[in-house]
């Protein structure tokens, strides 16, 4: 039975991390990696920070900053500073409880399992805060993740950023992760939707825009729209399968 999870579009010419529990895959079986963006990709139509800010009380200020970032009027460092202020006085267990309600697309677990079975190591390539990346990596048995860190004192967020992490750090993390896995970056795929994915798309063997912005679609090899991450599986299957020779 063939399942239709989304609308696929052929595109024009393309194209400091933290480890989570390792997936069960021998190094000899690794064929590449699939780098999954989080905000706007696994978390649909919003960001993990905006979702959390709606509980923490700074949603309006954060969404204005995120919109300015999307327009290129602010950088990620500036947005992170605004967001971090809203976390002041909060402890990580409370934030983790809030993450249980984080909206996610369907099909994440199935897509991760599909990749793992085919020798593609799933990795979270994200600018989301470290607690978000860790939560999702543990929930879906994803190999590793990256992202910025909040400053903590006595278990509470201070409202300051400990380490910043932008789209270029994300790209560099993925290049280093491919090297750690023993595969060329050209043997890897990136799946994303927005500005933070553009530097990485220029490095990987295949960039897939999932519900992507116009700029990301232009940079991608392929694009697909939908509410189920399994929409990318036919694209990954086609990428893995070499073309027939005459």
N, C-alpha and C positions, 0 to 999 in steps of 0.2 A: 504494500500500500504506500502510495506516495503522499507525503504530508506537505502542505503549503504553509510555511510559517511567515512569509513576507514577500515583498516585491523586490526582485533583484535587478540591478542596473549595471550594465557594463560601462566602465568609465574610460576616459582618455588616457594618455600617457601618464604613468604613475603620478607614478607610485608614491640622599644617601640611604640605599635599600636596606630592608630588614627581612630576614629569612623567616618563613613560616615552617610548619612541619613539612618535611619532604614527602613527595609523592613516591609511591613504590614503582620505580622504573630504573633499570640498570643503565649505566652510562652507554653501554653498547647499543641499547635500544632507542636512545634519544635521536630523533631525526631533526628536531628543531624546537622552537618555542612559539607559543601564541600569547601575545601581550594584550591583555584585556584592560581597556580603560574602565573607570568606575562611573564618574559623574556624567550623566547624559547617555551612558551606554548601558551599564548594568543597572544603574539607577535612572529610570526613564523620566524625561521631561522636567527634571530638577536636578539638584545636587545634594549630596549627603550633608554638606554644610548648611544648605538652606533648610533642609528637613530638620536638622538638629536646632538651628537658630529659631525655628518656629516654637520650640519648647523653651529655649534659653532666653528669649526676649529681644533678640537683635535681628529678627528676620528682615525687616524693612531696610535697615542699613546694609546688611549683607547682600541682599538681592540687588540693590542699587550698585554695589561695588562689583558684583559678578557680571552684571550687564555692562558696566564700563569696561571690564576686562575683555568680555566678548567683542566689544567694539574696538579694542586696542587702545583704550584711553587710560587704562591702569595696568600695572604688571601684577604678577601673582604675589610678589612680596607685599605689595600694598594691600591687596585683598586679604591676605593671611593675617596681617596686623589688625585689620578691622574685625575679622572673624574671631581671632584669639581673645580680644577684649571681652567678647560675649561669653567666653568659657570661664572667666575668672570666678574662683571659689567653688567650682564643680569638681567632683571626684570621678575617676574613671569608671568605677562600678555603676554609678548612676547613668553615665553616658552610654555604657554598654547596654543597659536595660532599654534605653531609648532606641538603640540600634535594632532591637528585635522587631520594631515596626517599620524599619526602613523600606520604602517601596522598591521593588526589584522586578526586572523583567522575568518572564517565565523561561524555563529551559536552561538555567545556568548550570545546575548539577549535571544534567544530561550532556550539555556541551563540553563541560570539563571532563567528564568520563570518556566521551568520544575522543577528545584530543589525547588523553592519557593512553587510551588503548592503541592509538596509532603512533605513539612515540613522540607526540608533541607536548612539551611541558607547559602547563598553564601558568601564567605569571600575571599578577595584577600590576599594571603600569599606570599609576594614578598620582594626582596631586592632592587626593583626599588625606585628611589627618591620619596619623599612625593608628589610633584606635579603630578607625573605620577599616583601613586595610587589614589590620590584624583580625578583626571580627569576620570579615568576608573570607579571608584566607583560611581561617579555621573552620568556618561553616561549610565551605565548599571544597576543602582539601586542595587548595591551590598552593603551588610550590613556594612562591615567595611574593613579596610585595614591596612597595616603596612609598615615600611620602614625607611630608614635613612633620616635625615634632612640636608639641606644646610643652612649655616649661611647667614643671611641677615642683611644688614645695610642700613637704609633709603630706603627699598624696593628693594635693589640690592644685588645680590649674591656677597659674598666677595671672593669666590674661596676657601673657607675652609668648612670642614664638621662640622656641629653643633653637631649632634649625629650619631654615627655609628650604624649599624644594620647588623648582619651576619646571617648565616644559623642556628645557635643555638638560636639566638634571635627570629628568625622566628618560630622555633619549639616551643619555650617558649610562644610566643605570641599566637599561635594556641591553646596550652594547656589552657592558661588563657581564651581565647575566648570561648572555649568549656565549661569551668567552668562558665563563665558569662551567657552562654545560658542555663545552667542547664542540660547539657548532658555529658556523659563520652567521653573522646577522642576516645575510641573504637567505638563510634557511629558516627564517622566522617570519611570522605574520603579526601585524598589529591591527587591532579592532578598536575603533574609536569614533568620536562624533564631532569634535570641536577643536578650537585653537590649540589646546595643549597637546594634541596628537600630531600636529604638523611636522615638527622636527623629527619625530620618530618615524613617521610615514616616509620620510626622505631616505631612511637608512635600511629599512627592512625589505625582504624580498617581495612582500605583498602587503599593501595597506587596504583594509576593508572599512569603508564608511558604514556604520550602523546607525541609522536615523541621523545621518550627518548633516552638518551645515553645508552651504554651497562651497565654501573654501575647502572643506575636508573632502567633499566629493570630487573636486577638481584634482586634489592631490592623491586620491585613492586609485587603485587598480580596479576595484569593484565596489559596489554599494548595494545595500539591502535595507529595506524599511520593514518594521514590524514590532510586535510586542513580545516576541519570543526569540531568545538568542539562538535557537536552533535554526533560524533562518540563515545563519552564516555557514551551516554545515555543508550544503551543496557547493558553496564557494571554496571552502577548505578542501573538500574532496577533489574538486577539479584542480586545485593548485597542487595537491599531492600527486595526482595522476599525471605522468608525463604524456605529452601528445604522441599520438601514433605516428610512426614513420612510414613514408611511402616505400 
